[in-house]
Amino acid sequence: MFFLLFTLTLWAQPARVVDFKTIHAALSINPVKRNVTGQAKYTFELFKSTDTLRIDAQKMVFTHVKLNGENVQFKENKKQLLLYEGLRVGKNVLSFDYEAFPTQAMYFVNWDFTHKNDTPEEVQGQIWTQGQGKNTSHWLPCIDDVNDKALFSLDVAFHKSFEVISNGVLLEKQAQGNDIIWKYRMNEPMSSYLVMLAIGHFQKKTEKSASGIPLEMYYETKDADKVEPTYRYSKKIFDYLEKTIGVAYPWKVYRQIPVRDFLYAGMENTSSTLFSRDFVVDSIAYNDRNYLNVNAHELAHQWFGDLVTAQSGKDHWLQEGFATYYALLAERSVFGDDYFYNKLYKTSRQLIEAAKTDTIPLLNPKASSLTFYQKGAWALHVLREQIGAKKFDLAVKNYLKKYAFKNVTTDDFLDEVKKVSSFDVVAFQKLWLESAQFPAAHADTLLLKNTFVKQYYDLRDHRLDLVQNRQQILDIFNSKAYFPIKELLVYQATEKPFVEKEFLLQAAIKTGDIKVRQAVANSLEEIPESFRANYETLLDDASYETREAALYFLWKNFPNERVRYIDKSKKWIGFQDQNLRLMHLYLAYLTTDKADEKSKIYFELLQFTGTNYDSGIQELALLKLISLELFTEDVLKSLAYGTGNHRWQFVNFCKENIRKLLKDDQYRKMFTELEPKLPIREKTQLQRLLKEKEIK
């Protein structure tokens, strides 16, 4: 999974000087202007005299600034609001009006292509925030310090046809002309990076946990038939984590909201998780890309990160390592031990490989995401195995209760471990937290406690001969062995002549296991005619990944059957990124000789590159157009527009492809002529790319 790398900032205020108690803001958001206007009221305690109080506020304009009821002079430097008069030791009340034009942290998705005659009900635009680390101050003045926790409350006015979602309990909805004011209240303090907003056309399904917590699961109306597979096991996971962690869920409600073109897989905003709409799946996509792991990970963060928060980046594993491990435990409760140990095995191999070049240990703010998440989870697994689940659970429970709504260090957690066991935490810390190496031998010892892993290791290290061990291989495929074992046998035979491995592939196909059959689809690029009928059955598997691979390789291997394959796939859509539809169009373009059909396909592919689509769809469509070498002015324009996207992954994709095209004078000329016609942000990006070649 591609989870978030938490980045900490320099503290705006040392905690010993000031403590913000409450932050209340009444906001109005204009998606056309992309601005936020607000009236805010803050209460804080000043512990000692100071000449200047700083509040983080990126590119904001302030008016009517009052401190303790009196107008005061202030300064704004595009990064902070600076107060230097009227401050007093003890309690203070600050109020002001402000306007912000956020270029980060608040994102306006699908508003550019709104027609003037559209009614709000027809607008498919969304607004959502992502403030992890230091960015909430781009739309809400706050303290960008995870160690300053405050009680937040937001009143948000927006058009009545939209749902507005924030942290905490929805106190009330108040009509105001064509708007509704949504009033949200937190009951406990939190760090500012966890404040969130999501606005869109959402519906919701509500269940209740065993402890009575409302579980609100949001979705777009068009995704109503995907609610069950998307949120499958959500209540079970919630109940499992609350029981296993041993501390009651700390907030009054739990929401999950899928948003378009989200920056990451998910974000654990207090009481209200945002996650990528890519994880909104039907019953087939569930088998390939389900939300369950992200679901459990972000929920675990409600305790590990939201309830107790790391003091600094050095201790970030206390959030990501814990969330990763408890998500894995939750999955174990659903899918069983073999699933659990298979995932541990896979991450151990990743960590072993990474340790060859990665010299940064876990207790370092510059550690990689893999280290924070997976090595952190492994460290906890080792600890749990060493001291026993009972003592581990008790230490975690005591740790959470002692530091609830506070900030913590690694020593705080290890102190609780020492209280319940005689475990050598010093040696543990040196080996697992302070060393950049991954203790592979230690990890293997724990993995080999599982029977499936023992069998897997044996087959991995002692390959079976296809001739001499034929019956043993067949027995494995006919057994109830966990799928990675059968998958391994398929991949081990990849380089063998087909005549030698045909019996193995036949057996793999007959298992009916989606993952084993998918291994056949991905490993057999050259398909003999004698195996075509068997391989064609993969086109009907309940897996969009399998269908995509099978469609491509069948089309490639059997030219005389291409029209039939194109016809079979013409109504396929696939995941949210429409992988099957785009593969169908790509192959159909290569198959037809008719100019009008090629033109129709080209324009449909081009349509998917529009900025009204999520960047994942845009990128896949552009990949197909690039592969077809259709470098028209419109395709180049789509690449240029992509450089202004808010997702850095897509921006990098567009920039790299533009750089390649700029090596050709013909395309460089086209980009040069296109540059003046672009909006300012995209124009600036393209100008930089054009200058790169000149500099070189």
C-alpha positions as CSV (number, residue, x, y, z in Angstrom):
1,M,0.0,0.0,0.0
2,F,1.0,3.5,-0.7
3,F,0.5,5.1,2.8
4,L,1.4,8.7,4.0
5,L,4.9,9.8,5.0
6,F,4.4,12.1,8.0
7,T,6.5,15.2,7.9
8,L,6.9,17.3,11.0
9,T,7.6,21.0,11.0
10,L,9.4,23.5,13.3
11,W,7.2,24.4,16.1
12,A,5.4,27.7,15.8
13,Q,5.4,28.2,19.6
14,P,7.3,26.2,22.2
15,A,4.6,24.4,24.3
16,R,6.0,26.0,27.5
17,V,5.0,29.5,26.3
18,V,1.5,29.0,25.0
19,D,-1.2,26.4,24.9
20,F,-4.2,26.8,22.6
21,K,-7.3,25.5,24.2
22,T,-10.1,26.0,21.7
23,I,-10.3,27.0,18.0
24,H,-13.7,27.8,16.6
25,A,-14.2,29.0,13.0
26,A,-17.2,29.9,10.9
27,L,-16.3,29.4,7.2
28,S,-17.7,30.1,3.8
29,I,-16.0,28.4,0.8
30,N,-16.2,29.6,-2.8
31,P,-15.2,26.9,-5.2
32,V,-15.2,29.2,-8.2
33,K,-12.8,31.7,-6.5
34,R,-11.1,28.9,-4.7
35,N,-11.1,30.9,-1.5
36,V,-12.1,30.6,2.1
37,T,-13.5,33.4,4.2
38,G,-13.9,33.0,7.9
39,Q,-14.5,34.4,11.3
40,A,-12.5,32.7,14.0
41,K,-12.3,32.7,17.8
42,Y,-9.4,31.2,19.7
43,T,-8.8,30.8,23.4
44,F,-5.3,30.2,24.7
45,E,-3.2,30.3,27.8
46,L,0.0,32.2,27.9
47,F,2.4,30.7,30.5
48,K,4.9,33.6,30.5
49,S,5.3,37.0,29.0
50,T,6.3,37.1,25.3
51,D,6.8,40.0,22.9
52,T,5.2,38.2,19.9
53,L,2.7,35.4,19.5
54,R,2.8,33.6,16.1
55,I,-0.1,31.7,14.5
56,D,0.6,29.8,11.3
57,A,-1.4,31.3,8.4
58,Q,-0.2,30.8,4.8
59,K,-0.9,33.7,2.4
60,M,-3.9,35.0,4.4
61,V,-5.4,38.4,4.9
62,F,-6.7,39.5,8.3
63,T,-9.1,42.1,9.5
64,H,-10.9,43.0,12.8
65,V,-8.3,41.4,14.9
66,K,-9.2,41.6,18.6
67,L,-7.4,40.3,21.7
68,N,-9.4,40.0,24.9
69,G,-12.1,42.2,23.3
70,E,-9.8,45.0,22.2
71,N,-8.7,45.9,18.7
72,V,-5.0,45.3,18.5
73,Q,-2.2,45.9,15.9
74,F,-0.8,42.9,14.1
75,K,1.4,41.8,11.3
76,E,1.0,39.2,8.6
77,N,4.0,37.9,6.7
78,K,2.3,35.4,4.3
79,K,3.3,32.6,6.6
80,Q,2.1,33.7,10.0
81,L,-0.2,36.1,11.9
82,L,2.0,38.0,14.4
83,L,0.4,39.5,17.5
84,Y,2.6,41.8,19.6
85,E,0.3,43.8,21.8
86,G,-2.5,43.1,24.3
87,L,-1.1,39.7,25.3
88,R,-1.3,38.8,29.0
89,V,-0.1,35.9,31.1
90,G,-3.0,33.5,31.7
91,K,-6.1,33.1,29.7
92,N,-6.6,35.1,26.4
93,V,-9.4,35.3,23.8
94,L,-8.4,36.1,20.2
95,S,-10.9,36.8,17.3
96,F,-10.5,37.9,13.7
97,D,-11.9,37.7,10.2
98,Y,-9.7,36.3,7.5
99,E,-9.5,35.3,3.8
100,A,-7.4,32.5,2.4
101,F,-6.6,31.3,-1.2
102,P,-5.2,27.8,-0.4
103,T,-2.8,26.4,-3.0
104,Q,-2.2,23.4,-0.8
105,A,-4.1,21.4,1.8
106,M,-7.5,22.3,0.4
107,Y,-8.3,20.9,-3.1
108,F,-11.1,21.8,-5.5
109,V,-11.7,18.8,-7.7
110,N,-13.8,19.0,-10.9
111,W,-14.9,22.6,-10.6
112,D,-13.0,23.9,-13.6
113,F,-15.4,22.4,-16.1
114,T,-18.6,23.6,-14.6
115,H,-20.8,25.3,-17.1
116,K,-22.4,28.6,-16.3
117,N,-25.9,27.2,-16.7
118,D,-25.2,24.2,-14.4
119,T,-27.3,24.1,-11.2
120,P,-25.5,23.1,-8.1
121,E,-27.2,19.7,-8.2
122,E,-25.5,18.9,-11.5
123,V,-22.1,19.9,-10.3
124,Q,-19.9,16.9,-9.6
125,G,-17.2,18.9,-7.9
126,Q,-15.7,18.0,-4.6
127,I,-13.7,19.9,-2.0
128,W,-11.5,18.0,0.4
129,T,-8.5,18.8,2.7
130,Q,-5.3,17.0,3.4
131,G,-3.3,18.7,6.2
132,Q,-0.9,16.0,7.3
133,G,2.2,17.4,8.9
134,K,2.0,21.1,8.4
135,N,-0.6,22.1,5.8
136,T,-3.8,22.9,7.6
137,S,-2.6,26.5,8.0
138,H,-3.2,27.0,4.3
139,W,-7.0,27.2,4.9
140,L,-7.4,27.5,8.7
141,P,-5.1,29.7,10.9
142,C,-3.6,27.3,13.5
143,I,-0.5,26.1,15.3
144,D,1.5,23.8,13.0
145,D,2.9,21.9,15.9
146,V,1.6,18.4,16.7
147,N,2.3,19.0,20.4
148,D,-0.3,21.7,20.6
149,K,-3.7,20.0,20.8
150,A,-6.8,22.1,20.8
151,L,-10.6,21.6,20.8
152,F,-11.7,22.4,17.3
153,S,-15.2,23.3,16.1
154,L,-16.2,24.4,12.6
155,D,-19.4,26.0,11.2
156,V,-19.3,25.6,7.4
157,A,-21.7,27.3,5.0
158,F,-22.2,25.7,1.6
159,H,-24.9,25.2,-1.0
160,K,-27.8,23.1,0.3
161,S,-27.4,20.4,-2.4
162,F,-24.0,19.3,-1.0
163,E,-23.0,17.3,2.0
164,V,-20.4,18.9,4.2
165,I,-18.4,16.7,6.5
166,S,-15.9,17.6,9.2
167,N,-14.5,16.2,12.5
168,G,-16.6,15.4,15.5
169,V,-20.3,15.4,16.1
170,L,-22.7,17.2,13.8
171,L,-24.5,19.5,16.2
172,E,-27.0,20.8,13.8
173,K,-27.7,21.9,10.2
174,Q,-29.1,25.5,9.8
175,A,-30.7,26.8,6.7
176,Q,-29.4,30.1,5.4
177,G,-30.9,31.1,2.0
178,N,-29.6,28.6,-0.6
179,D,-26.9,27.4,1.8
180,I,-26.8,25.2,4.9
181,I,-24.6,25.9,7.8
182,W,-23.1,22.6,9.1
183,K,-22.0,22.8,12.7
184,Y,-19.4,20.3,13.8
185,R,-18.0,19.9,17.3
186,M,-15.1,18.0,18.7
187,N,-15.4,16.8,22.3
188,E,-11.7,16.2,22.9
189,P,-8.5,18.0,21.7
190,M,-6.4,17.0,18.7
191,S,-3.5,18.2,16.7
192,S,-4.2,20.7,13.9
193,Y,-3.0,18.4,11.1
194,L,-6.0,16.1,11.8
195,V,-8.6,18.8,11.0
196,M,-10.6,18.0,7.8
197,L,-13.3,19.0,5.5
198,A,-15.0,17.1,2.7
199,I,-17.7,18.6,0.5
200,G,-19.6,16.7,-2.3
201,H,-22.7,14.9,-3.4
202,F,-22.5,12.0,-0.9
203,Q,-24.9,9.5,0.5
204,K,-24.2,7.4,3.6
205,K,-24.9,4.1,5.2
206,T,-24.8,3.9,9.0
207,E,-24.2,1.0,11.2
208,K,-23.4,0.8,14.9
209,S,-20.4,-0.8,16.6
210,A,-20.9,-3.3,19.4
211,S,-20.1,-0.4,21.7
212,G,-22.7,1.8,20.2
213,I,-20.5,4.1,18.1
214,P,-22.2,5.3,14.8
215,L,-20.2,4.1,11.8
216,E,-21.0,6.4,8.9
217,M,-19.9,5.0,5.5
218,Y,-20.2,7.6,2.7
219,Y,-20.4,7.0,-1.1
220,E,-21.5,8.8,-4.2
221,T,-25.0,8.0,-5.5
222,K,-23.6,6.4,-8.7
223,D,-21.6,4.0,-6.4
224,A,-24.6,2.7,-4.5
225,D,-24.1,-0.9,-5.7
226,K,-20.5,-0.8,-4.5
227,V,-21.2,0.0,-0.9
228,E,-21.2,-3.6,0.4
229,P,-17.9,-4.7,-1.2
230,T,-16.2,-1.4,-0.4
231,Y,-17.0,-1.4,3.3
232,R,-17.1,-5.2,3.7
233,Y,-16.0,-6.2,7.2
234,S,-16.0,-2.6,8.4
235,K,-18.0,-3.3,11.5
236,K,-16.1,-6.5,12.3
237,I,-12.8,-4.6,12.0
238,F,-14.0,-1.8,14.3
239,D,-15.3,-4.2,16.9
240,Y,-12.1,-6.3,16.7
241,L,-9.8,-3.3,17.1
242,E,-11.7,-1.8,20.0
243,K,-11.7,-5.1,21.8
244,T,-8.1,-6.0,21.1
245,I,-6.7,-2.6,21.9
246,G,-8.6,-2.6,25.1
247,V,-9.3,1.1,25.1
248,A,-12.7,2.5,24.1
249,Y,-12.8,4.2,20.7
250,P,-12.0,7.8,21.8
251,W,-14.4,9.8,19.7
252,K,-18.2,10.0,19.4
253,V,-18.5,8.9,15.7
254,Y,-16.5,7.3,13.0
255,R,-16.9,8.3,9.4
256,Q,-15.2,7.1,6.2
257,I,-15.4,9.3,3.0
258,P,-14.1,8.3,-0.4
259,V,-13.0,11.4,-2.4
260,R,-11.9,11.8,-6.0
261,D,-8.2,12.1,-6.9
262,F,-7.0,11.9,-3.3
263,L,-3.3,12.4,-2.8
264,Y,-2.7,9.1,-1.0
265,A,-4.5,5.9,0.0
266,G,-6.1,7.3,3.1
267,M,-5.8,9.8,5.9
268,E,-6.8,9.3,9.5
269,N,-8.4,12.7,10.3
270,T,-9.9,12.5,13.8
271,S,-13.2,10.7,13.7
272,S,-13.5,11.2,9.9
273,T,-11.1,9.3,7.6
274,L,-10.7,10.3,4.0
275,F,-9.7,7.7,1.4
276,S,-9.1,7.4,-2.3
277,R,-12.2,6.6,-4.4
278,D,-10.0,4.1,-6.2
279,F,-10.9,1.8,-3.3
280,V,-14.6,2.0,-4.0
281,V,-15.0,-1.4,-5.6
282,D,-17.6,-3.8,-6.9
283,S,-17.6,-7.5,-6.0
284,I,-15.0,-8.3,-8.7
285,A,-12.6,-5.4,-8.1
286,Y,-12.8,-6.4,-4.4
287,N,-10.7,-9.5,-5.2
288,D,-7.9,-7.3,-6.6
289,R,-7.9,-4.0,-4.8
290,N,-10.1,-4.0,-1.8
291,Y,-10.2,-1.3,0.9
292,L,-9.9,-3.6,3.9
293,N,-6.2,-3.0,4.8
294,V,-6.5,0.8,4.3
295,N,-9.8,0.7,6.3
296,A,-8.2,-1.0,9.2
297,H,-5.0,1.0,9.1
298,E,-6.7,4.4,9.2
299,L,-9.1,3.2,11.9
300,A,-6.1,2.0,14.1
301,H,-4.7,5.5,13.7
302,Q,-7.7,6.9,15.7
303,W,-5.9,5.5,18.7
304,F,-2.3,5.5,17.4
305,G,-1.7,9.0,16.1
306,D,-5.0,10.8,16.9
307,L,-5.5,9.8,20.6
308,V,-1.7,9.6,21.3
309,T,0.5,11.6,19.0
310,A,4.3,11.3,18.5
311,Q,6.2,14.3,19.8
312,S,8.5,14.3,16.8
313,G,9.5,12.7,13.5
314,K,12.0,10.5,15.4
315,D,9.0,8.7,17.0
316,H,6.8,8.5,13.9
317,W,6.8,4.7,14.0
318,L,4.6,4.9,17.1
319,Q,1.9,6.0,14.6
320,E,2.6,4.2,11.4
321,G,4.1,1.1,12.8
322,F,1.3,0.6,15.2
323,A,-1.4,1.3,12.6
324,T,0.2,-1.1,10.1
325,Y,0.5,-3.9,12.7
326,Y,-3.0,-3.5,14.1
327,A,-4.4,-3.4,10.6
328,L,-2.6,-6.7,9.9
329,L,-4.0,-8.2,13.1
330,A,-7.5,-7.1,12.1
331,E,-7.0,-8.7,8.7
332,R,-5.9,-11.9,10.5
333,S,-9.2,-11.9,12.3
334,V,-11.0,-11.9,8.9
335,F,-8.7,-14.0,6.7
336,G,-6.8,-16.2,9.1
337,D,-3.2,-17.1,10.1
338,D,-1.9,-18.0,6.6
339,Y,-2.9,-14.6,5.3
340,F,-1.2,-12.9,8.2
341,Y,2.0,-14.8,7.9
342,N,2.1,-14.4,4.1
343,K,1.9,-10.6,4.5
344,L,4.7,-10.7,7.1
345,Y,6.8,-12.8,4.8
346,K,6.4,-10.4,1.9
347,T,7.2,-7.3,3.9
348,S,10.3,-9.1,5.4
349,R,11.6,-9.7,1.9
350,Q,11.1,-6.0,1.0
351,L,12.9,-4.9,4.2
352,I,15.8,-7.3,3.6
353,E,16.2,-6.0,0.1
354,A,15.9,-2.3,1.2
355,A,18.4,-2.8,3.9
356,K,21.1,-3.3,1.3
357,T,21.0,0.4,0.4
358,D,18.9,2.0,3.1
359,T,21.1,3.1,6.0
360,I,18.5,5.1,8.0
361,P,17.1,3.4,11.1
362,L,13.6,3.4,12.4
363,L,14.3,6.0,15.1
364,N,15.1,8.7,12.6
365,P,12.8,11.4,11.2
366,K,14.3,10.8,7.7
367,A,13.5,7.1,7.7
368,S,11.6,5.8,4.6
369,S,7.9,5.0,4.5
370,L,8.8,1.3,4.2
371,T,10.8,1.6,7.4
372,F,8.2,3.6,9.4
373,Y,5.3,1.3,8.3
374,Q,6.6,-2.2,7.8
375,K,9.7,-2.4,10.0
376,G,7.7,-0.6,12.7
377,A,5.1,-3.3,12.4
378,W,7.7,-6.0,12.4
379,A,9.2,-4.6,15.6
380,L,5.8,-4.8,17.3
381,H,5.3,-8.3,16.1
382,V,8.6,-9.4,17.5
383,L,7.8,-7.6,20.8
384,R,4.4,-9.3,21.0
385,E,5.8,-12.7,20.3
386,Q,8.6,-12.2,22.9
387,I,6.5,-11.1,25.8
388,G,3.3,-12.8,24.9
389,A,0.0,-11.3,23.6
390,K,-1.4,-10.8,27.1
391,K,1.4,-8.7,28.4
392,F,1.7,-6.8,25.1
393,D,-2.0,-5.9,25.1
394,L,-1.7,-4.7,28.7
395,A,1.3,-2.6,27.9
396,V,-0.5,-1.0,25.0
397,K,-3.6,-0.4,27.0
398,N,-1.7,1.2,29.8
399,Y,0.2,3.4,27.3
400,L,-2.9,4.6,25.6
401,K,-4.7,5.4,28.8
402,K,-1.8,7.2,30.4
403,Y,-1.1,9.4,27.4
404,A,-4.6,9.9,26.0
405,F,-4.8,13.3,24.2
406,K,-1.1,13.8,24.8
407,N,2.2,13.5,22.9
408,V,4.6,10.6,23.3
409,T,8.1,9.3,22.7
410,T,9.4,5.8,22.1
411,D,10.6,5.7,25.7
412,D,7.1,6.4,27.0
413,F,5.9,3.2,25.2
414,L,8.9,1.1,26.2
415,D,8.5,2.1,29.8
416,E,5.1,0.6,29.8
417,V,6.5,-2.6,28.3
418,K,9.1,-2.7,31.1
419,K,6.3,-2.4,33.7
420,V,4.5,-5.6,32.6
421,S,7.6,-7.8,31.7
422,S,11.2,-8.4,32.3
423,F,11.9,-8.1,28.6
424,D,15.2,-6.5,27.6
425,V,13.9,-3.4,25.9
426,V,17.4,-1.9,25.5
427,A,18.6,-4.8,23.4
428,F,15.3,-4.7,21.5
429,Q,15.7,-1.0,20.8
430,K,19.2,-1.4,19.5
431,L,18.4,-4.3,17.2
432,W,15.0,-3.2,15.8
433,L,14.8,0.6,16.3
434,E,18.3,1.9,16.1
435,S,19.9,-0.4,13.6
436,A,19.3,0.1,9.8
437,Q,19.7,-3.6,9.2
438,F,16.7,-6.0,9.2
439,P,17.2,-9.0,11.4
440,A,16.3,-11.6,8.8
441,A,17.2,-14.6,10.8
442,H,15.1,-13.5,13.8
443,A,12.2,-12.8,11.5
444,D,12.5,-16.2,9.8
445,T,12.4,-17.9,13.1
446,L,9.0,-16.3,13.9
447,L,7.7,-16.9,10.4
448,L,8.6,-20.6,10.5
449,K,6.1,-21.1,13.4
450,N,3.5,-21.2,10.6
451,T,3.0,-24.5,8.7
452,F,2.2,-22.7,5.4
453,V,5.5,-20.7,5.6
454,K,7.5,-23.9,6.3
455,Q,6.1,-25.5,3.2
456,Y,6.6,-22.3,1.2
457,Y,10.2,-22.0,2.3
458,D,10.9,-25.6,1.4
459,L,9.5,-25.2,-2.1
460,R,11.2,-21.9,-2.6
461,D,14.6,-23.3,-1.6
462,H,14.2,-26.8,-3.1
463,R,12.5,-26.5,-6.5
464,L,10.6,-29.5,-7.6
465,D,11.6,-31.1,-10.9
466,L,8.8,-31.0,-13.4
467,V,9.5,-34.6,-14.5
468,Q,10.7,-36.4,-11.4
469,N,8.2,-34.6,-9.1
470,R,5.2,-34.5,-11.4
471,Q,2.8,-36.3,-9.1
472,Q,3.9,-34.3,-6.0
473,I,3.2,-31.1,-8.0
474,L,-0.2,-32.4,-9.0
475,D,-0.9,-33.4,-5.4
476,I,-0.1,-29.8,-4.2
477,F,-2.4,-28.3,-6.8
478,N,-5.2,-30.7,-5.8
479,S,-4.6,-30.0,-2.1
480,K,-5.9,-27.2,0.2
481,A,-2.5,-25.6,0.4
482,Y,-2.6,-21.8,0.7
483,F,-2.6,-20.1,-2.7
484,P,1.0,-18.6,-2.6
485,I,2.4,-22.1,-2.6
486,K,0.6,-22.9,-5.9
487,E,1.4,-19.5,-7.2
488,L,5.1,-20.1,-6.5
489,L,5.1,-23.3,-8.5
490,V,3.6,-21.5,-11.5
491,Y,6.2,-18.7,-11.4
492,Q,9.1,-21.2,-10.9
493,A,8.1,-22.8,-14.2
494,T,8.1,-19.6,-16.1
495,E,11.3,-20.2,-18.1
496,K,10.6,-23.9,-18.7
497,P,9.4,-25.1,-22.2
498,F,5.7,-25.3,-22.5
499,V,5.7,-29.0,-23.2
500,E,7.3,-29.6,-19.8
501,K,5.0,-27.4,-17.8
502,E,1.7,-27.9,-19.5
503,F,0.4,-30.3,-16.9
504,L,1.3,-27.8,-14.2
505,L,-0.6,-25.0,-15.9
506,Q,-3.6,-27.3,-16.5
507,A,-3.6,-28.1,-12.8
508,A,-3.3,-24.4,-11.9
509,I,-6.2,-23.5,-14.1
510,K,-8.3,-26.2,-12.6
511,T,-7.8,-25.0,-9.1
512,G,-10.4,-22.2,-9.7
513,D,-8.4,-20.0,-7.3
514,I,-8.3,-16.4,-8.6
515,K,-4.8,-15.7,-7.5
516,V,-3.4,-19.0,-8.9
517,R,-5.1,-18.5,-12.2
518,Q,-3.8,-14.9,-12.3
519,A,-0.3,-16.3,-12.0
520,V,-0.9,-18.3,-15.1
521,A,-2.2,-15.1,-16.9
522,N,0.9,-13.1,-15.9
523,S,3.5,-15.8,-16.5
524,L,2.6,-17.2,-19.8
525,E,3.2,-14.6,-22.5
526,E,3.5,-17.1,-25.4
527,I,0.3,-19.2,-25.6
528,P,0.3,-22.3,-27.7
529,E,-2.8,-23.0,-29.7
530,S,-3.3,-26.2,-27.8
531,F,-3.7,-24.2,-24.6
532,R,-5.8,-21.4,-26.0
533,A,-9.2,-22.7,-24.9
534,N,-7.9,-23.1,-21.3
535,Y,-6.3,-19.7,-21.3
536,E,-9.4,-18.0,-22.7
537,T,-11.3,-19.1,-19.5
538,L,-9.3,-16.4,-17.7
539,L,-11.3,-13.8,-19.6
540,D,-14.2,-14.6,-17.3
541,D,-12.4,-14.6,-14.0
542,A,-13.7,-12.5,-11.2
543,S,-10.6,-10.3,-11.4
544,Y,-10.1,-7.2,-13.5
545,E,-6.3,-7.7,-13.3
546,T,-6.5,-11.2,-14.7
547,R,-8.9,-10.1,-17.4
548,E,-6.6,-7.3,-18.5
549,A,-3.5,-9.5,-18.7
550,A,-5.4,-12.3,-20.4
551,L,-7.0,-10.0,-23.0
552,Y,-3.7,-8.5,-23.9
553,F,-1.7,-11.8,-24.2
554,L,-4.5,-13.5,-26.2
555,W,-4.8,-10.6,-28.6
556,K,-1.0,-10.6,-29.0
557,N,-0.7,-14.4,-29.6
558,F,-3.8,-15.0,-31.8
559,P,-4.2,-12.4,-34.6
560,N,-7.0,-14.4,-36.2
561,E,-9.0,-14.1,-33.0
562,R,-8.5,-10.4,-32.3
563,V,-11.9,-9.3,-33.5
564,R,-13.6,-11.8,-31.2
565,Y,-11.5,-10.6,-28.3
566,I,-12.3,-7.0,-29.0
567,D,-16.0,-7.8,-29.3
568,K,-16.0,-9.8,-26.0
569,S,-14.4,-6.9,-24.1
570,K,-16.4,-4.0,-25.6
571,K,-18.5,-3.5,-22.5
572,W,-15.8,-4.0,-19.9
573,I,-15.0,-1.1,-17.6
574,G,-12.8,-2.5,-14.7
575,F,-11.6,-0.5,-11.8
576,Q,-12.3,3.2,-11.1
577,D,-9.4,4.0,-13.4
578,Q,-11.3,2.1,-16.2
579,N,-8.3,-0.2,-16.9
580,L,-10.3,-2.6,-19.0
581,R,-12.1,0.0,-21.0
582,L,-8.8,1.7,-21.9
583,M,-7.1,-1.6,-22.7
584,H,-10.1,-2.5,-25.0
585,L,-9.8,0.9,-26.8
586,Y,-6.0,0.5,-27.2
587,L,-6.3,-3.0,-28.8
588,A,-9.3,-2.0,-30.8
589,Y,-7.4,0.9,-32.4
590,L,-4.5,-1.5,-33.3
591,T,-7.0,-4.0,-34.7
592,T,-9.2,-2.0,-37.0
593,D,-8.1,-0.7,-40.4
594,K,-11.1,1.7,-40.7
595,A,-10.2,5.3,-40.4
596,D,-13.6,6.3,-39.0
597,E,-13.3,3.7,-36.2
598,K,-9.7,4.7,-35.4
599,S,-10.9,8.3,-35.2
600,K,-13.8,7.4,-32.9
601,I,-11.4,5.5,-30.6
602,Y,-8.9,8.3,-30.6
603,F,-11.4,10.8,-29.4
604,E,-12.7,8.5,-26.7
605,L,-9.1,8.0,-25.4
606,L,-8.6,11.7,-25.6
607,Q,-11.7,12.4,-23.7
608,F,-10.3,10.4,-20.7
609,T,-7.3,12.7,-20.6
610,G,-9.6,15.7,-19.7
611,T,-9.0,17.3,-16.3
612,N,-12.6,16.5,-15.3
613,Y,-11.4,12.9,-14.8
614,D,-9.3,11.7,-12.0
615,S,-5.6,11.7,-12.7
616,G,-5.4,7.9,-12.6
617,I,-7.7,7.7,-15.6
618,Q,-5.9,10.6,-17.3
619,E,-2.5,8.9,-16.9
620,L,-3.7,5.5,-18.2
621,A,-5.4,7.1,-21.2
622,L,-2.2,9.1,-22.0
623,L,-0.1,6.0,-21.7
624,K,-2.3,4.4,-24.4
625,L,-2.1,7.4,-26.6
626,I,1.7,7.6,-26.2
627,S,2.0,3.9,-26.9
628,L,0.0,4.4,-30.1
629,E,2.3,7.4,-31.0
630,L,-0.7,9.7,-31.3
631,F,1.2,12.9,-30.5
632,T,-1.5,15.4,-31.6
633,E,-1.8,18.9,-30.4
634,D,-4.6,17.8,-28.1
635,V,-2.5,15.1,-26.6
636,L,0.4,17.5,-25.9
637,K,-2.1,19.9,-24.4
638,S,-3.3,17.2,-22.0
639,L,0.2,16.5,-21.0
640,A,0.8,20.2,-20.4
641,Y,-2.4,20.5,-18.3
642,G,-1.3,17.5,-16.3
643,T,1.7,19.5,-15.0
644,G,-0.8,21.6,-13.0
645,N,-2.4,18.7,-11.3
646,H,-2.3,18.6,-7.5
647,R,-1.1,15.0,-7.4
648,W,2.7,15.0,-7.7
649,Q,2.8,11.4,-9.1
650,F,0.8,12.5,-12.1
651,V,2.7,15.7,-12.5
652,N,6.0,13.8,-12.7
653,F,4.5,11.4,-15.3
654,C,3.5,14.4,-17.5
655,K,6.8,16.2,-17.0
656,E,8.9,13.1,-17.9
657,N,6.9,12.5,-21.1
658,I,7.1,16.1,-22.1
659,R,10.9,16.0,-21.6
660,K,11.1,13.0,-23.9
661,L,9.0,14.7,-26.6
662,L,11.1,17.9,-26.3
663,K,14.1,16.0,-27.7
664,D,12.3,16.0,-31.0
665,D,12.3,19.5,-32.7
666,Q,8.9,18.9,-34.2
667,Y,7.2,18.4,-30.8
668,R,9.3,21.2,-29.2
669,K,7.9,23.6,-31.7
670,M,4.3,22.4,-30.9
671,F,4.8,22.8,-27.2
672,T,6.3,26.3,-27.8
673,E,3.2,27.3,-29.8
674,L,1.0,25.8,-27.1
675,E,2.6,27.6,-24.1
676,P,0.9,31.0,-24.5
677,K,-2.5,29.4,-24.6
678,L,-2.2,27.7,-21.2
679,P,-3.4,28.9,-17.8
680,I,-0.8,30.6,-15.7
681,R,0.1,27.5,-13.6
682,E,0.5,25.2,-16.5
683,K,2.2,27.9,-18.6
684,T,4.9,28.3,-15.9
685,Q,5.6,24.6,-15.7
686,L,5.9,24.3,-19.4
687,Q,8.2,27.3,-19.6
688,R,10.5,25.6,-17.1
689,L,10.6,22.4,-19.2
690,L,11.3,24.3,-22.4
691,K,14.2,26.1,-20.7
692,E,15.7,22.9,-19.4
693,K,16.7,21.8,-22.9
694,E,18.1,25.3,-23.7
695,I,20.3,25.1,-20.5
696,K,21.6,21.6,-21.4
